[in-house]
Amino acid sequence: MQKEKQWLTKTLITHRGLHDNKVYPENSLGAFEQAIEHGYGIEFDLYLTKDGEVIVHHDLFIKRTCGKKGVVTKIDTSKLEDYKLYGTEYSIPRFKDVLKLVDGKVNLVIEIKRTHRVKATCEKIWDILKDYKGKYCIESFDINIVKWWHKHHPEIILGQLCDTYLLHKLEVRACRHYRFADFYAVGIKNLPSKYYQKICNKNKDLTILTWTVRTPQDLELASHNADNFIFETNRKNPDYIPLPDKENTYCHRNY
């Protein structure tokens, strides 16, 4: 199936939105508003909660972001306003509210977090996404989630996230998801890689994204080994890259 995925490599992508975890927390509506204002794509993370809502959050536990004990999938989503991110005005957002905010203004890279409830999670996410008109793709570390989307919605641009951990790398290689994934999202610590060079040489349509580019050294690796990158920046950290141009003129993969 031929898919229109050129957009995936044209514009740089912010990691959990354009955030600083002071005024604009990661995976918050504020961070997403900032990314939209600057014209960047947005990468973010989804969980299905026990009470049936799809919410945006990275960690399984909420201690780091909300300062409270608990598991994000078990929170009461009727009280999301109680879960303030990094002590700011922003709370954990619902997926449907993120889509309403973005409304096709920028591209989305949507990561579905690992879960034992693959079918219920993916079906609920599709129910929310099915009428969305903007450009987006789905990715996951979970090979079973990737398989579900390939089986049920092969028309969706689909990516396999590749971790730096050996067991996950072996799992991904064993599944050979490059046969149907449109892109691999590879940790910057995995680059350069003879393995990804090999599969790209054999699968010319496979796109390589890399995460998370923070330093000039990361940017140098990304420029030669990926088609686009997901980045973070922090003006108060001298080791981080400055805010880059939104258009991806950085990457010229050499294989």
PECORRA-V428396 format. One record per residue. N is the residue number from 0. SS is DSSP state (hx for helix, st for strand, lp for the rest). PSI is psi as a letter, one per 20 degrees, with the letter a starting at -180 (* if undefined). OMEGA is omega as a letter, one per 30 degrees, with the letter a starting at -180 (999 if undefined). Layout:
n	ss	psi	omega
N	SS	PSI	OMEGA
N	SS	PSI	OMEGA
This chain:
n	ss	psi	omega
0	lp	p	l
1	lp	p	a
2	lp	q	l
3	lp	n	a
4	lp	j	a
5	hx	h	a
6	hx	h	a
7	hx	h	a
8	hx	i	a
9	lp	h	a
10	st	p	l
11	lp	q	a
12	st	p	l
13	st	q	a
14	st	o	a
15	lp	k	a
16	lp	r	l
17	lp	n	a
18	lp	r	l
19	lp	i	a
20	lp	k	l
21	lp	f	l
22	lp	g	a
23	lp	n	a
24	lp	q	l
25	lp	q	l
26	lp	k	l
27	lp	r	l
28	hx	h	l
29	hx	g	l
30	hx	h	l
31	hx	h	l
32	hx	g	l
33	hx	g	l
34	hx	g	l
35	hx	g	a
36	hx	h	a
37	hx	i	l
38	lp	j	l
39	lp	q	l
40	st	r	a
41	st	p	l
42	st	p	l
43	st	r	a
44	st	q	a
45	st	q	l
46	st	q	l
47	st	p	a
48	lp	r	l
49	lp	h	a
50	lp	j	l
51	lp	j	l
52	lp	q	l
53	st	p	a
54	st	r	a
55	st	o	a
56	lp	q	a
57	lp	g	a
58	lp	q	l
59	lp	h	l
60	st	q	a
61	lp	j	a
62	hx	g	a
63	hx	g	a
64	hx	h	a
65	hx	i	l
66	lp	k	a
67	lp	q	l
68	lp	q	l
69	lp	r	l
70	st	p	a
71	hx	h	a
72	hx	i	a
73	hx	j	a
74	lp	q	l
75	lp	o	a
76	hx	i	l
77	hx	i	a
78	hx	k	a
79	hx	h	l
80	hx	i	l
81	hx	i	a
82	lp	m	a
83	st	q	a
84	lp	p	l
85	lp	k	l
86	lp	j	a
87	lp	a	l
88	lp	i	a
89	lp	p	l
90	st	r	l
91	lp	p	a
92	lp	q	l
93	st	q	l
94	hx	g	a
95	hx	h	l
96	hx	h	l
97	hx	g	l
98	hx	h	l
99	hx	g	l
100	hx	g	a
101	hx	g	l
102	lp	l	l
103	lp	j	a
104	lp	h	l
105	lp	r	a
106	lp	q	a
107	st	p	l
108	st	o	a
109	st	o	l
110	st	p	l
111	st	p	a
112	lp	q	l
113	lp	q	a
114	lp	q	l
115	lp	i	a
116	lp	l	a
117	hx	g	a
118	hx	g	a
119	hx	g	a
120	hx	g	a
121	hx	h	l
122	hx	g	l
123	hx	g	l
124	hx	g	l
125	hx	h	l
126	hx	h	l
127	hx	h	a
128	hx	h	a
129	lp	h	l
130	lp	j	a
131	lp	p	a
132	lp	i	a
133	lp	r	l
134	lp	p	l
135	st	r	l
136	st	r	l
137	st	p	l
138	st	r	l
139	st	q	l
140	lp	h	a
141	lp	o	a
142	hx	h	l
143	hx	h	l
144	hx	g	l
145	hx	g	l
146	hx	g	a
147	hx	g	a
148	hx	h	l
149	hx	h	a
150	hx	g	a
151	hx	h	a
152	lp	m	a
153	lp	i	l
154	lp	i	a
155	lp	p	l
156	lp	p	a
157	st	p	a
158	st	q	l
159	st	o	l
160	st	p	a
161	st	o	a
162	lp	r	l
163	lp	i	a
164	lp	p	a
165	hx	g	a
166	hx	h	l
167	hx	h	l
168	hx	g	l
169	hx	h	l
170	hx	g	l
171	hx	g	a
172	hx	h	l
173	hx	h	a
174	hx	i	l
175	lp	l	a
176	hx	i	l
177	hx	i	l
178	hx	h	a
179	lp	i	l
180	lp	q	l
181	lp	h	l
182	st	q	l
183	st	p	l
184	st	o	a
185	st	p	l
186	st	p	a
187	hx	h	l
188	hx	i	l
189	hx	i	a
190	lp	q	f
191	lp	r	a
192	lp	p	l
193	hx	h	a
194	hx	g	a
195	hx	h	l
196	hx	g	a
197	hx	g	a
198	hx	h	l
199	hx	h	l
200	hx	h	l
201	hx	h	a
202	lp	n	a
203	lp	h	a
204	lp	i	a
205	lp	p	l
206	st	q	l
207	st	o	l
208	st	q	l
209	st	q	a
210	st	q	f
211	st	p	a
212	st	o	a
213	lp	h	a
214	st	r	l
215	hx	h	l
216	hx	g	l
217	hx	g	a
218	hx	h	l
219	hx	g	l
220	hx	g	a
221	hx	h	a
222	hx	h	a
223	hx	i	a
224	hx	j	a
225	lp	r	l
226	lp	h	l
227	st	r	a
228	st	q	l
229	st	p	a
230	st	r	l
231	lp	q	l
232	lp	q	a
233	lp	o	a
234	lp	h	a
235	lp	i	l
236	lp	o	a
237	lp	i	a
238	lp	i	a
239	st	q	l
240	lp	q	l
241	lp	r	l
242	lp	o	a
243	lp	r	l
244	lp	q	a
245	lp	h	a
246	st	p	a
247	lp	n	l
248	lp	j	a
249	lp	h	a
250	lp	p	l
251	lp	m	a
252	lp	p	a
253	lp	k	l
254	lp	*	999
